[in-house]
Amino acid sequence: MPAPLAGLIDAAWQRRAALHSAPHTTAYRLINRAADGFPDLAVDRYGDALVAHVYSAGAVVDPPMRVLRLLAERAGAQSVYVKYRPAQANALDENLRANLAPATPVLGQAVERITALENGLRFEIRPGDGLNPGLFPDMREVRAWVRSVSAGKTVLNTFAYTCGFGVAALVGGAARALNLDISRRILDWGERNYTLNGLHAVKTDFVAGDVFDWLRRFARRGQRFDIVILDPPSFSTTRASRFSVERDMAGLVALAAAATQPGGWLVAATNHHQISPRAFRARVNEGLAQTSARIVRTLHEPETDFPVAAGAQPYLKVLICQIAPAPRTTGRRLPQKD
Ligand SMILES: C[S@@+](CC[C@H](N)C(=O)[O-])C[C@H]1O[C@@H](n2cnc3c(N)ncnc32)[C@H](O)[C@@H]1O
């Protein structure tokens, strides 16, 4: 084995020392592409399983077995799965998707389901099930933020995927979390995550439908939430809508702001590499232009396990927007006329 390879793996491993010894977090990134010296490879750890993402623009190539073997040894992993990242995931047909996400591991034993921890929250990971195994570790600090502000609040989790934000909100004491996603299968997975965390899964809090459609519905009904989470995929096509972050984020933010209570928070996020932090902020501000909201905080991927390569910018852009509180009515009586 050439020394530089071992050296790179060692440096990546050392950098994450705090996470290796964190007893409440077993889901995090071990290799983050160019920043760790592997431009076409990212590897996530979910407890005893590793999931490697090979950035091959949708081609099934030879996986970097030497790197994966060394990493698996170092992590004491039982299995290693590989996903070949396509240029645009929503445009894939089922056969192609299956080729890019083999159901069997390239190393070790098959494991259908595994429970991974994030700050003590439990998530069901299915390492061989599709391109994404159930939890995006780059959102760890955003889930922690949602958990920290949710006590007593109502939360709308759009593009909910496996309901990670819904779990974080309820564990943080939310009065209600409504998870909205186009895929019933994915929402069922979210219900499993509720159960794993001892949360009661109320059927009506898992709505399978189109986010655009539902945001309009909430507006018509005048239904609003204290916290709205908006983390769409970069591109999406459903029967009811077609979406691209670059083209449509402003309109989506405007719809979501209308579903947010005065004084509440709207969390607008994207992991789209092709849009700069500045351009994303401009889209979000455009969506907020007709509202009383402003961006109050910015979050990115966690530095420890998602280092940013020299000269690059963070790819995860999370803007926390606050809607102005409703004007206070003083309750003072108007002076009476004689
Ligand atoms: C990037 S994932 C969201 C990740 C999630 N916010 C999290 O942090 O775990 C995108 C999700 O959006 C869903 N989706 C895509 N287009 C949609 C639409 N128009 N309406 C509702 N859900 C949609 C997909 O089924 C998928 O679960």
The ligand as a MOL file (V3000), in Angstrom:
LIG
                    3D

  0  0  0     0  0            999 V3000
M  V30 BEGIN CTAB
M  V30 COUNTS 27 29 0 0 0
M  V30 BEGIN ATOM
M  V30 1 C -33.4790 15.6310 -0.0470 0
M  V30 2 S -34.7720 14.6240 0.5790 0 CHG=1
M  V30 3 C -35.1800 15.6020 1.9670 0
M  V30 4 C -34.2950 15.3010 3.1520 0
M  V30 5 C -34.9350 15.6120 4.4790 0
M  V30 6 N -35.3230 17.0030 4.5800 0
M  V30 7 C -34.0020 15.2300 5.6030 0
M  V30 8 O -33.2250 16.0940 6.0600 0
M  V30 9 O -34.0070 14.0680 6.0260 0 CHG=-1
M  V30 10 C -36.0620 14.9640 -0.5670 0
M  V30 11 C -37.4320 14.3460 -0.2410 0
M  V30 12 O -38.4060 15.1160 -0.9400 0
M  V30 13 C -39.4170 14.2530 -1.4440 0
M  V30 14 N -40.0520 15.0080 -2.5530 0
M  V30 15 C -39.5260 15.3460 -3.7410 0
M  V30 16 N -40.3780 16.1510 -4.4280 0
M  V30 17 C -41.4750 16.3310 -3.6500 0
M  V30 18 C -42.6780 17.0750 -3.7890 0
M  V30 19 N -42.9080 17.8180 -4.8540 0
M  V30 20 N -43.5710 17.0360 -2.7710 0
M  V30 21 C -43.3360 16.2750 -1.6580 0
M  V30 22 N -42.1920 15.5810 -1.4670 0
M  V30 23 C -41.2710 15.6030 -2.4350 0
M  V30 24 C -38.7110 12.9800 -1.7960 0
M  V30 25 O -39.6050 11.8680 -1.7560 0
M  V30 26 C -37.6220 12.9120 -0.7000 0
M  V30 27 O -38.0460 12.1350 0.3970 0
M  V30 END ATOM
M  V30 BEGIN BOND
M  V30 1 1 1 2
M  V30 2 1 2 3
M  V30 3 1 2 10
M  V30 4 1 3 4
M  V30 5 1 4 5
M  V30 6 1 5 6
M  V30 7 1 5 7
M  V30 8 2 7 8
M  V30 9 1 7 9
M  V30 10 1 10 11
M  V30 11 1 11 12
M  V30 12 1 11 26
M  V30 13 1 12 13
M  V30 14 1 13 14
M  V30 15 1 13 24
M  V30 16 1 14 15
M  V30 17 1 14 23
M  V30 18 2 15 16
M  V30 19 1 16 17
M  V30 20 1 17 18
M  V30 21 2 17 23
M  V30 22 1 18 19
M  V30 23 2 18 20
M  V30 24 1 20 21
M  V30 25 2 21 22
M  V30 26 1 22 23
M  V30 27 1 24 25
M  V30 28 1 24 26
M  V30 29 1 26 27
M  V30 END BOND
M  V30 END CTAB
M  END
